[in-house]
């Protein structure tokens, strides 16, 4: 009976995330700022970034609804909304001629005495990640104190911020970042073991919320009508990072942070798009559902 009740609860959470995503996208599209969110994609087609705020709001709403404590609800809201907000700021600044791109570009701007929109985004996401990790650890029944606890929280903040940036690195082709988010959320929604912390249950709910929001936005994203932008990609990535952090301790967080850092540094030298195009199975998964003839 408990399993059935739990499953029904997650179906309801998925419905909340999907409904909120649909409503938010519709509201953004009909707003006075809708034209400001139009961009030209890699094929030269005009697409809307309305998907980004919609997914950020929908996934966050589901994650907050699935929280088991006020602290976890605050962590979910902080991760999803703050990461989405600074991502939206970066999206909007692109139309004003922001030239700094990538880690090298942002560091270069700082050397020139200028704080780029991307740097503001990084600082905002980092602060949100640290605050969210602290809130999660404060509500966990396996909370560690002392230097080990502080280190675990700091690494957890890095995982949340790094995951937000990593998902954004995949948002270069229709549906790609949403597929990465969906695959990650499926792994994170797996049943927690008996020794898992109490925050593992809301962590699974967060993964379900991300999965549902991503599935809702996927059809139009694949058609090239909408795209996540920094707003949506950062928000989904931060929530996935939160879900992972809420299920793991210092060692698990450390391994994840090392992997995220490695991929992020690799992206400065290697094109993920080229790697995917040159790897048959990745190419097929990447093109699945997308009209490649257009």
C-alpha positions in Angstrom: 0.0 0.0 0.0 2.9 2.4 0.8 4.5 1.8 -2.5 1.2 2.4 -4.4 0.6 5.6 -2.4 4.2 6.8 -3.1 3.7 6.1 -6.8 0.5 8.0 -6.9 2.1 10.9 -5.1 4.9 11.1 -7.7 2.3 10.9 -10.5 0.6 13.9 -8.9 4.0 15.7 -8.6 4.7 15.1 -12.2 1.3 16.5 -13.1 2.1 19.6 -11.0 5.4 20.1 -12.8 3.9 19.5 -16.3 0.9 21.8 -15.6 3.1 24.6 -14.2 5.5 24.3 -17.2 2.7 24.5 -19.8 1.0 27.4 -18.0 4.3 29.3 -17.6 5.4 28.9 -21.2 2.0 30.1 -22.4 2.1 33.1 -20.1 5.6 34.1 -21.2 4.6 33.7 -24.9 1.6 36.0 -24.5 3.5 38.6 -22.4 4.7 42.0 -23.7 8.3 40.7 -23.5 7.8 37.7 -25.7 9.6 39.3 -28.7 12.6 40.0 -26.5 13.0 36.2 -26.0 13.2 35.3 -29.7 16.5 34.1 -31.0 18.0 32.7 -34.2 19.2 29.1 -33.8 22.1 27.3 -35.5 20.0 26.8 -38.6 18.9 30.4 -38.9 15.4 29.8 -37.7 13.7 32.0 -35.2 12.9 30.2 -31.9 11.5 31.3 -28.6 13.3 31.2 -25.2 9.9 31.1 -23.5 10.6 27.5 -22.8 13.3 28.4 -20.3 11.3 30.3 -17.7 8.5 27.8 -18.2 10.6 24.8 -17.4 12.4 26.6 -14.5 9.0 27.5 -12.9 7.4 24.1 -13.6 10.3 21.9 -12.4 10.8 24.1 -9.3 7.1 24.0 -8.5 7.2 20.2 -8.6 10.4 20.0 -6.5 8.9 22.3 -3.9 5.7 20.3 -3.8 7.7 17.1 -3.2 9.7 18.5 -0.4 9.5 16.8 3.0 10.7 19.8 5.1 10.6 23.6 4.8 14.4 23.5 4.5 14.3 21.2 1.5 11.5 23.3 -0.1 13.7 26.4 0.3 16.7 24.6 -1.2 14.6 23.5 -4.2 13.2 27.1 -4.7 16.7 28.6 -4.3 18.3 26.1 -6.8 15.6 26.3 -9.4 14.6 29.9 -9.3 17.8 31.7 -8.6 19.7 29.7 -11.2 16.9 30.3 -13.7 16.8 34.0 -12.9 20.5 34.7 -13.4 20.4 32.5 -16.5 17.5 34.6 -17.9 19.6 37.8 -17.1 22.4 36.3 -19.2 20.0 35.4 -22.0 18.6 39.0 -22.1 22.1 40.5 -22.0 23.0 38.5 -25.2 20.8 40.8 -27.1 22.8 43.8 -26.0 26.0 42.5 -27.5 27.6 40.6 -24.6 30.7 39.2 -26.2 32.3 37.2 -23.3 31.6 33.5 -23.7 32.9 30.4 -21.9 35.2 30.3 -18.8 38.1 32.0 -20.7 35.8 34.8 -21.9 34.5 35.6 -18.5 37.9 35.5 -16.9 39.2 37.7 -19.7 36.4 40.3 -19.0 37.4 40.3 -15.3 41.0 41.0 -16.2 39.7 44.0 -18.2 37.9 45.2 -15.1 34.5 44.3 -16.4 31.9 41.9 -14.9 30.3 40.1 -17.7 26.7 38.8 -17.6 28.1 35.3 -17.6 30.3 36.1 -14.6 27.2 37.5 -12.8 25.4 34.2 -13.6 28.3 32.1 -12.3 28.4 34.0 -9.1 24.7 33.8 -8.6 24.5 30.1 -9.3 27.5 29.4 -7.1 25.8 31.3 -4.2 22.5 29.5 -4.8 24.3 26.1 -4.9 26.1 26.7 -1.6 22.9 27.9 0.1 20.9 25.0 -1.2 23.5 22.4 -0.1 23.5 24.0 3.4 19.7 23.8 3.6 19.7 20.2 2.5 22.4 19.2 4.9 20.6 21.1 7.8 17.5 19.0 7.2 19.2 15.6 6.8 19.2 13.0 9.5 22.8 12.1 8.6 24.1 15.6 9.0 27.8 15.8 9.8 29.3 18.5 12.0 32.7 20.0 12.2 35.1 20.5 9.3 33.9 17.3 7.5 30.4 18.7 7.5 31.5 22.1 6.2 33.6 20.4 3.5 30.7 18.2 2.4 28.4 21.2 2.1 30.9 23.2 0.2 31.5 20.3 -2.3 27.7 19.9 -2.5 27.4 23.5 -3.5 30.0 23.0 -6.2 28.1 20.0 -7.5 24.8 22.0 -7.8 26.5 25.0 -9.5 28.6 22.7 -11.8 25.6 20.7 -12.8 23.7 23.9 -13.7 26.5 24.9 -16.0 27.1 21.4 -17.5 23.5 21.0 -18.7 23.8 24.4 -20.3 26.8 23.2 -22.3 24.5 20.6 -24.0 21.9 23.2 -25.1 23.3 23.6 -28.6 20.9 21.4 -30.6 17.1 20.8 -30.4 16.2 18.4 -27.6 19.8 17.6 -26.5 19.8 19.3 -23.1 16.4 18.0 -22.3 17.4 14.4 -23.2 20.5 14.7 -21.0 18.3 16.1 -18.2 15.7 13.3 -18.6 18.4 10.5 -18.6 19.9 12.0 -15.5 16.6 12.4 -13.7 15.7 8.7 -14.5 18.9 7.6 -12.7 18.3 10.0 -9.8 14.7 8.8 -9.4 15.8 5.2 -8.6 14.7 3.8 -5.2 16.9 4.9 -2.3 18.6 2.2 -0.2 18.0 1.6 3.5 21.1 3.6 4.5 20.2 6.6 2.4 19.7 9.9 4.2 16.1 11.2 4.9 16.6 13.8 2.2 16.7 11.0 -0.4 12.9 10.9 -0.7 12.4 14.5 -1.6 15.5 14.2 -3.9 13.7 11.5 -5.9 10.7 13.8 -6.0 12.9 16.5 -7.4 14.2 14.2 -10.1 10.6 13.3 -11.0 9.7 17.0 -11.3 12.6 17.6 -13.6 11.7 14.6 -15.7 8.1 15.8 -16.1 9.0 19.4 -16.9 11.5 18.3 -19.5 9.1 15.8 -21.1 6.5 18.6 -21.4 8.9 20.9 -23.2 10.6 18.3 -25.4 8.2 18.1 -28.4 8.4 21.8 -29.3 12.1 21.9 -28.5 12.7 19.0 -30.9 10.7 20.8 -33.6 12.9 23.8 -33.2 10.1 26.1 -32.0 11.5 26.7 -28.5 14.7 26.3 -26.6 15.9 26.3 -23.0 18.4 29.0 -23.1 20.6 29.6 -20.0 17.5 30.1 -17.9 16.0 26.7 -18.4 19.2 24.7 -18.7 20.7 26.3 -15.6 17.6 25.7 -13.6 17.2 22.0 -14.6 20.9 21.4 -14.0 20.8 23.0 -10.6 17.8 20.9 -9.6 19.5 17.7 -10.8 22.5 18.7 -8.8 20.4 19.2 -5.8 18.8 15.8 -6.2 22.2 14.2 -6.3 23.6 16.1 -3.4 20.5 15.2 -1.2 21.2 11.5 -1.8 25.0 11.4 -1.2 27.7 12.2 1.2 31.2 13.7 0.9 32.7 10.9 -1.2 29.9 10.8 -3.7 29.8 14.5 -4.0 33.5 14.7 -4.4 33.5 12.2 -7.3 30.6 14.0 -9.0 32.4 17.4 -8.7 35.6 15.9 -10.2 33.6 14.5 -13.1 31.7 17.8 -13.7 34.9 19.8 -13.5 36.6 17.5 -15.9 33.8 17.8 -18.5 33.6 21.5 -18.1 37.3 22.0 -18.6 37.2 19.6 -21.6 34.4 21.7 -23.2 36.9 24.6 -23.5 39.1 22.5 -25.8 36.7 19.9 -27.3 33.4 20.4 -29.0 30.7 18.2 -27.5 28.7 18.6 -30.7 31.6 17.2 -32.8 32.1 14.3 -30.3 28.4 13.4 -30.5 28.4 13.6 -34.3 31.4 11.3 -34.6 30.1 8.7 -32.2 27.3 6.6 -33.9 25.2 5.7 -30.8 25.4 9.2 -29.4 24.5 10.7 -32.8 21.5 8.4 -33.1 20.3 9.3 -29.6 20.9 13.0 -30.2 18.9 13.0 -33.4 16.1 10.9 -32.1 12.8 12.7 -32.6 14.4 15.6 -34.4 13.7 16.4 -38.0 17.2 16.4 -39.4 16.0 17.1 -42.9 15.1 20.7 -42.1 
